[in-house]
């Protein structure tokens, strides 16, 4: 059976919507990680730490927060 143009357009539209949704989610995750990482870096700089403790903590917290918000968004949209 040959697909109609309407079906093909609907699939492409759905695919474009999914791509936009997931790329937006990726940029959101990157932004959260970078903001928290930058905050940790600035905290280390402010306190004058030789060892970048808050930068490392910020990296882990940023990843955990970004995964939390991503999973929350993905489960909400199902």
N, C-alpha and C positions, 0 to 999 in steps of 0.2 A: 504494500500500500504506500502511496505517495502522501507525504505530509503536505498539508495546505500551508499557504503563506501565513495565515493567521496563527497556526500552531508554532511555526518557526519564529515569528515575531514575539509571541508570548514567552517562548523559551529563552530567547535572547534578552528580553526585558527582565525576566526573572533572574537570569545569570548576571546581568549588569547590576541589578539591585543587590544581589548577594555579594558581588565583588566590592561594591561601594560600602556595604555594611561592614564587611570584614576588614577592609583597608582602613576604614574609620576607626574600627576597634583596635587595630594595630597601632595607629597613630596615637590613640588615647593611651594605650599601654606604654608606649615609648615616652609620651609626655609625663605620665605619672612617675615613671622610673627616673627620668631626668630631673624633675622638680625635686623629688625627695633626695636624690643623689646630690644635687646642687646644695640643698639645705644642709646635708651632712658635711659637705666640703666646706661650706661657709662656717659651720659650727666649729670644725677643726681649726680653721683659719683664725676664728675669733678667740678661741681658747689657747691657741698656740701649741697644739699637740704635735709632737714629733711623729707619733704613730697615727695614721688616719683612721682612728676608731669609728668616729661618727660617719665618715664616708663609707666605710664597709657596712656599718649598720644601716645606713641610708640605702645602700644598694639592695640589701636583703629585704628591707621593709618595702622599698619601691616595687620589687618583683612580687612580693606577697600581695600588696595592695592592688597592683595592676591585674594580677590573676583573679583576685576576689571580684573586682569590678567587671572584668571580662566574663567570668562565669555567671555572675549575677545578671549581666545583660543578656548573655546567651540563653540562660534558663528562662528569663522573663519573656523572651521573644518567641519561644517555641509554640 
